[in-house]
Amino acid sequence: MTSEQLFYDKKPGFDRLTDGDKQGMQKYAEGYKAFLDEAKTERDAVKEIVRMAETKGFRAWKRDDILKTGDKIYQVNRNKGVMLAVIGKKDIAEGVRLTAAHLDAPRVDIRTVPLYEDGGMAFFKTHYYGGIKKYQWTAIPLELRGVVCVCHDGQMKTVEVRVGDKPGDPKFVITDLLPHLATEQMTKKATEVIKGEGLNILIGSAPSETVDEKCSDKIKLAVMEHLNRQYGMVEADFLSAELCCVPAFKACDIGFDRSMVGAYGHDDRVCSYPAATALLDLAETPAHTCVCLLVDKEEIGSEGVTGMQSRAFDTFMADLCRAQGALQDECYEHSVCLSADVCNAFDPNFPDVSEKRNDAKLNCGFSLMKYTGSRGKSGTSDATAELMARIRCIFDKAGLVWQTGQLGKVDQGGGGTVAMYLANRNIDTVDAGVPVLSMHAPFEVISKLDLYMAYKGFGAFYQD
């Protein structure tokens, strides 16, 4: 055998693409970019995925509804998570083909008592969400998105807030210090350059024209007058709001060759989108029931009623099993899951934190990760050799461009996914995802080739 046959090498996959792949890759990336612009919060992502699912014949499913082979169903969890399923030909007791990804991304959340006036300007106080480099979020345009549950006279109404994404909309910003006066700031550690309490969002500077001698905060009053006219809000309604600021960047092509996509929120919509669309696009009824689980709260530990540690998924699966006369534990025992989350792409500008032999590379395809975690494999499920071989065979049989990945050098840092929470349920689970440059930054970069191979990889997995 030759060295080419004996050695394992991560090579860019462009020479393995057919003309059909190249055209499909570009078309698929356009749909993905549109999704990113629409789905900048988990609530927006759920709405868009449900819309796409219904156009593909999926229906909302409730407990005890009759199910039959070929049925396409979905169930929404509190508007922040969604579960999709296609009922397969085999008994669900023989297990499901499960993909699990998260819809949340790092951002800046608005606090419950956020609005104040200082120095002739009005601001929102914030609390950042997920692991961010705080200095990256200053001096960039921001959108305001979310919902406010307005409570008046004992009646509640949920109002959507979305400002900054439409042509002509105003934007918002977190200011930074000018370099002329930043001598002391520039000597600080990167973690201290911008404090968490300093992530205050500038939202106005013009005073109200209302004559109110009791009010000294005229700019704050002007903001509240606008919010009251637009959304029926009073200041107390912030207490029952979920508002956040996200980057006001549109997803765009990167490079002269347009081979990459730059955008906010690739982590983890670059996995949740292909996991969902591969299920929506199944041309035939699969052998096994296929489930796509899209959850919230991964960036802060997968806690809460919409996170992976919630019982919502177990309840959904218990209902599916009961509808088909199967035991949930038996179903889990025979199921297989791709925990769909991103990994770091090797960046030659920062080679010291990576291990070239094992880190994923841009344009080398869908990345399979035996384990994630940190230090001594803490916070990971560490897939078995048998499961790795099983997935390898699926990918190779499908002619997929794929590679292996991890999260940097040992002891350099690391991170976790939802994989261990699924493995704890006695489901064979392995991580698989798309390599990302500038992960968790307001503007991340991925390869169109890797994105498209993720879509094809999820599709091959569902059909196994």
Salt bridges, closest charged atoms under 4 A:
ASP21 OD1 - LYS456 NZ 3.07
GLU30 OE2 - LYS33 NZ 2.87
GLU38 OE2 - ARG162 NH1 2.98
GLU42 OE2 - LYS80 NZ 3.83
GLU42 OE1 - ARG107 NH1 3.20
ASP44 OD2 - ARG145 NH1 2.86
GLU48 OE2 - ARG51 NH2 2.66
ASP65 OD2 - ARG59 NH1 3.96
ASP71 OD2 - ARG59 NH2 3.24
ASP71 OD1 - LYS68 NZ 3.12
ASP104 OD1 - HIS102 ND1 2.99
ASP109 OD1 - ARG107 NE 2.62
GLU143 OE2 - LYS40 NZ 2.83
GLU143 OE1 - ARG145 NE 2.93
GLU160 OE1 - LYS47 NZ 3.38
ASP165 OD2 - ARG145 NH2 3.88
ASP165 OD2 - ARG162 NE 2.87
ASP165 OD1 - LYS166 NZ 3.56
ASP169 OD2 - LYS166 NZ 3.26
GLU197 OE2 - ARG111 NH2 2.81
GLU197 OE1 - LYS125 NZ 3.20
GLU235 OE2 - LYS220 NZ 3.17
ASP237 OD2 - HIS152 NE2 3.39
GLU242 OE1 - ARG43 NH2 3.03
GLU242 OE1 - LYS80 NZ 3.25
ASP253 OD1 - LYS33 NZ 2.79
ASP253 OD2 - ARG258 NH1 3.01
ASP253 OD1 - LYS448 NZ 3.04
ASP267 OD1 - HIS102 NE2 3.29
ASP267 OD2 - HIS440 NE2 2.90
ASP268 OD2 - HIS102 NE2 3.94
ASP281 OD1 - LYS56 NZ 3.10
ASP296 OD2 - LYS80 NZ 3.67
ASP296 OD2 - LYS297 NZ 2.78
GLU298 OE1 - HIS102 NE2 3.07
GLU299 OE2 - HIS102 NE2 3.81
GLU299 OE1 - HIS440 NE2 3.21
ASP314 OD2 - ARG311 NH1 3.70
ASP314 OD2 - ARG425 NH2 2.81
ASP319 OD1 - ARG63 NE 2.91
ASP319 OD1 - ARG322 NH2 2.32
ASP341 OD1 - HIS102 NE2 3.42
GLU355 OE2 - ARG357 NH1 3.37
ASP382 OD1 - LYS370 NZ 2.77
ASP382 OD2 - LYS377 NZ 2.99
ASP464 OD2 - ARG97 NE 3.51
